[in-house]
Amino acid sequence: MTNSELKSFLDEKVVLYNNPNFIESDPIQIPHLFSLKEDIEIAGFLSATIAWGNRTMIIKNSHRMMELMGNAPYDFVMSHSEENLKQLESFVHRTFNGQDFTSFIRGLQHIYKNHNGLEDVFTKYQEADSMQKSISEFKKTFFEIPHQQRTQKHISDPMSGSAAKRINMMLRWFCRNDNRGVDFGIWKNISPAILSCPLDVHSGNVARKLGLLTRKQNDGKAVNELDLKLRQLDPNDPVKYDFALFGLGVFERF
């Protein structure tokens, strides 16, 4: 397949999957429950945090998180009492437990009270061609408050070689604005051109079959390699191809 043919093939798949029908089977449906910017951000961040494993379970447990916060995530983050936090102790999604959930609520309150919100932190540390340093700095800022050491593993650090799939997915949700009804485009100060594809088993396997990726591990180096290839196909919006790679892997068993 020539570069031109590959681009045409992937562009068709983007159109196929990047539409509101995609929402009903994806964790992005959770932030779509809300209209307030801060609710969308917090719902999206928490849903992305537990987005590994069975997708049905991810969505079910993300709904459970919202219910435990009274379906008002920003209000809960800013106004919770210690008694409210005790209600979170029963929550479990794989290795993310109620103690982690409580730490995340405290971390989010710290971000909104002392750092002007999620968008400002990610915007502050962005580089000209990458969000990977920004993700790393966000993790440091998030965990400035007292927390259990075990909770740190639930936010990946690209500076340590991680693909940071879940945070990159969240950044796609918030920064892309193509008016297709899936991604939100509520963060205006980060260009989609510098986003990275949320690399997982599905997108990685498809990328290798299409010759977009040679590295065998789904790690930070693989993300960088895939970034370069996708930016050749569309310099302004490379991560739109996440829809194509993911759709081909999950829905078409490519």
Buried (B, 14 or more C-beta within 10 A) or exposed (E): EEEEEBBEEBBEBBEBBBEEEBBEEBBBBBBBBBEEBBBBBBBBBBBBBBBBEEEEEBBEBBBBBBEBBEBBBBBBBBEBEEEBBEBBEEBBBEEBBBBBBBBBBBBBBBBBEEBEBBBBBBBBBBEEEBBBEBBBBBBEBBBEEEBEEEBBEBBBBBBEEBBBBBBBBBBBBBBBBEEBEBBBBBBEEBBBBBBBBBBBEBBBBBBBEBEBBEBEEBBBEBBBBBBEBBBEBBEEBBBBBBBBBBBBBBBEEB
